Amino acid sequence: MSTEGNNPRLDPEFFIGTAAISLVGAFIFLRVSFAFCIGFVLASIVAMSWYFWPLISKRFPSPAKKVNENDFGQRVSLRLESCQQKEFRFRSEAESIRESIAALRDDLERSEQAGTEEKERAGQLIKEFEAEFNLRLAKAAFFADCATKLRELLDRHRLHESIAARKRELDELRKTNFDDEASLEETRYHLEQDSIQLDTIAELTKDISISFKAEQAEELRAKLEKLRTSL
């Protein structure tokens, strides 16, 4: 048997035996039916893949998720997750110890015929369990406090990141202020020019209208004068 990982799938005797069985079986099934032979070969390939998979996975392990040491938020998030997992672990252990203490006390109370030595041993065991119980609670409290501090750090980091992002956004907005000011000035200038031109056109139209009416009055006056003369 191979000593690597104590995995029976890495046993060379198993590999040789499987290969021999595969060859003999393929030969036998080939004499019976070609379809059976193909099926047996495919099954042998699956078995070989099952055998070689531990070797392949050890030689080419999947890349572990790397932590960017320059990314403060990522580092803090991973430490927070670790603290939460440890807190949960120690609280679970404390609960298991508490159940063991309760079971031991129940057994001690039911054992009325137990000797003094047995009762003392049970009492001592309960005390030791209680010490481990209190230690687990202290560890869980420690990691709970650490998680709280890390959450506060993470919230502050996110605030700093938000402030920096909004600052960049504000800078980008301010970059266009000068262009916008030039555009506003240009629009104001064209508006003034258009207003001047419009006023000029209105004045010319008014003069033409007045001139036209004056000519009509003069013509009418001449006609009236001519009629008056003919009387």
C-alpha positions in Angstrom: 0.0 0.0 0.0 1.2 3.5 -0.8 2.0 5.7 2.1 1.1 8.9 0.3 -2.0 10.2 2.0 -2.9 6.6 3.0 -5.2 6.6 0.0 -5.9 3.1 -1.5 -6.5 4.6 -4.9 -2.8 5.3 -5.1 -1.8 1.6 -4.6 0.3 0.5 -7.6 -0.9 -3.1 -7.1 -4.5 -1.8 -7.5 -3.5 0.0 -10.7 -1.7 -3.0 -12.2 -4.6 -5.3 -11.3 -7.1 -2.9 -12.8 -5.1 -2.5 -16.0 -4.8 -6.3 -16.4 -8.5 -6.8 -15.8 -9.3 -4.1 -18.3 -7.2 -5.7 -21.0 -8.5 -9.2 -20.4 -12.1 -8.0 -20.2 -11.8 -5.9 -23.4 -10.4 -9.0 -25.2 -13.3 -11.2 -24.0 -16.0 -8.7 -24.8 -14.5 -8.1 -28.2 -15.0 -11.7 -29.0 -18.6 -11.5 -27.9 -19.8 -8.1 -29.1 -18.0 -5.0 -30.3 -20.6 -2.8 -28.5 -20.0 -4.6 -25.2 -16.2 -4.1 -25.8 -16.7 -0.4 -26.3 -18.8 -0.1 -23.1 -16.2 -2.1 -21.1 -13.4 0.1 -22.4 -15.3 3.3 -21.4 -15.9 1.9 -18.0 -12.2 1.1 -17.7 -11.3 4.7 -18.7 -13.6 6.0 -15.9 -12.0 3.7 -13.4 -8.5 4.8 -14.5 -9.6 8.5 -14.2 -10.8 7.8 -10.7 -7.4 6.2 -9.9 -5.3 9.1 -11.4 -7.4 12.0 -10.1 -5.7 12.2 -6.6 -2.3 12.3 -8.4 -3.5 15.0 -10.8 -5.1 17.1 -8.1 -1.9 17.0 -6.0 0.4 17.8 -8.9 -1.8 20.6 -10.2 -3.7 21.9 -7.2 -6.4 24.5 -7.7 -5.0 28.0 -7.2 -5.8 29.3 -3.7 -7.5 32.6 -3.4 -4.8 35.1 -2.9 -5.2 38.0 -0.5 -4.1 41.4 -1.8 -2.0 42.7 1.1 -2.4 46.2 -0.2 -6.2 46.0 -0.1 -7.1 47.1 3.4 -10.8 46.3 3.1 -10.1 42.7 1.8 -7.7 42.0 4.7 -10.1 43.3 7.3 -13.0 41.4 5.8 -11.1 38.1 5.9 -10.0 38.7 9.5 -13.6 39.5 10.4 -14.8 36.3 8.8 -12.1 34.4 10.7 -13.1 35.9 14.1 -16.8 35.1 13.5 -15.9 31.5 12.7 -13.8 31.2 15.8 -16.5 32.8 18.0 -19.1 30.3 16.6 -16.7 27.4 17.2 -16.0 28.3 20.8 -19.6 28.9 21.6 -20.5 25.6 20.0 -17.9 23.9 22.1 -19.1 25.6 25.2 -22.7 24.5 24.5 -21.4 20.9 24.1 -19.5 21.1 27.4 -22.6 22.5 29.1 -24.6 19.5 27.9 -21.9 17.1 29.1 -21.9 18.7 32.6 -25.7 18.5 32.8 -25.6 14.8 31.7 -22.9 14.0 34.3 -24.8 15.7 37.1 -28.0 13.8 36.2 -26.1 10.6 36.2 -24.5 11.5 39.6 -27.9 12.3 41.1 -29.4 9.1 39.9 -26.5 7.0 41.2 -27.6 6.9 44.9 -25.5 3.8 45.6 -22.3 5.3 44.2 -19.3 5.3 46.5 -17.7 8.4 47.9 -14.7 8.0 45.6 -16.9 7.8 42.5 -18.8 10.9 43.6 -15.6 12.8 44.2 -14.2 11.8 40.8 -17.5 12.9 39.2 -17.4 16.2 41.1 -13.8 16.8 40.1 -14.7 16.0 36.5 -17.5 18.5 36.6 -15.2 21.2 37.9 -12.7 20.5 35.1 -15.5 20.7 32.6 -16.7 23.9 34.1 -13.2 25.4 33.8 -13.2 24.4 30.1 -16.7 25.8 29.7 -15.7 29.2 31.2 -12.5 29.2 29.0 -14.5 28.6 25.9 -16.9 31.4 26.8 -13.9 33.8 27.4 -12.4 32.9 24.0 -15.8 33.4 22.3 -16.2 36.8 24.0 -12.7 37.7 22.9 -13.3 36.9 19.3 -16.7 38.6 19.4 -15.0 41.8 20.6 -12.4 41.5 17.8 -15.2 41.0 15.3 -16.9 44.2 16.6 -13.7 46.2 16.3 -13.1 44.8 12.8 -16.6 45.7 11.7 -16.0 49.3 13.0 -12.7 49.4 11.0 -14.4 48.1 7.9 -17.2 50.7 8.2 -14.7 53.5 8.6 -12.7 52.2 5.6 -15.9 52.1 3.5 -16.7 55.6 4.6 -13.2 56.8 3.6 -13.6 55.0 0.2 -16.9 56.7 -0.3 -15.5 60.1 0.6 -12.6 59.6 -1.9 -15.0 58.4 -4.6 -17.3 61.4 -4.1 -14.3 63.7 -4.1 -13.2 62.3 -7.4 -16.7 62.8 -8.7 -16.8 66.4 -7.5 -13.4 67.1 -9.2 -14.7 65.8 -12.5 -17.8 68.0 -12.2 -15.6 71.0 -11.4 -13.4 70.4 -14.5 -16.4 71.3 -16.7 -17.2 74.5 -14.9 -14.8 76.6 -17.0 -16.1 75.2 -20.2 -19.7 75.7 -19.1 -18.9 79.3 -18.2 -17.5 80.0 -21.6 -20.6 78.4 -23.2 -22.8 80.6 -21.0 -20.9 83.7 -22.0 -21.1 82.7 -25.7 -24.9 82.1 -25.4 -25.4 85.4 -23.7 -23.5 87.3 -26.4 -25.5 85.6 -29.2 -28.7 86.4 -27.3 -27.8 90.1 -27.1 -26.9 90.2 -30.8 -30.2 88.5 -31.7 -32.1 91.0 -29.5 -30.3 94.0 -31.2 -31.1 92.6 -34.6 -34.7 92.0 -33.7 -35.1 95.5 -32.3 -33.6 96.9 -35.5 -36.0 94.9 -37.7 -38.9 96.2 -35.6 -37.8 99.8 -36.0 -37.5 99.4 -39.7 -40.9 97.8 -40.0 -42.4 100.6 -37.9 -40.8 103.3 -40.1 -42.0 101.6 -43.3 -45.5 101.5 -41.8 -45.5 105.1 -40.9 -44.1 106.2 -44.2 -46.7 104.2 -46.1 -49.5 105.9 -44.1 -48.1 109.3 -44.8 -48.0 108.8 -48.5 -51.6 107.6 -48.5 -52.7 110.7 -46.6 -50.8 113.0 -49.0 -52.5 111.3 -52.0 -55.9 111.6 -50.4 -55.2 115.3 -49.6 -54.3 115.9 -53.3 -57.5 114.2 -54.4 -59.6 116.3 -52.1 -57.8 119.5 -53.2 -58.6 118.6 -56.8 -62.3 118.0 -56.1 -62.4 121.3 -54.2 -61.0 123.1 -57.1 -63.5 121.6 -59.5 -66.4 122.9 -57.5 
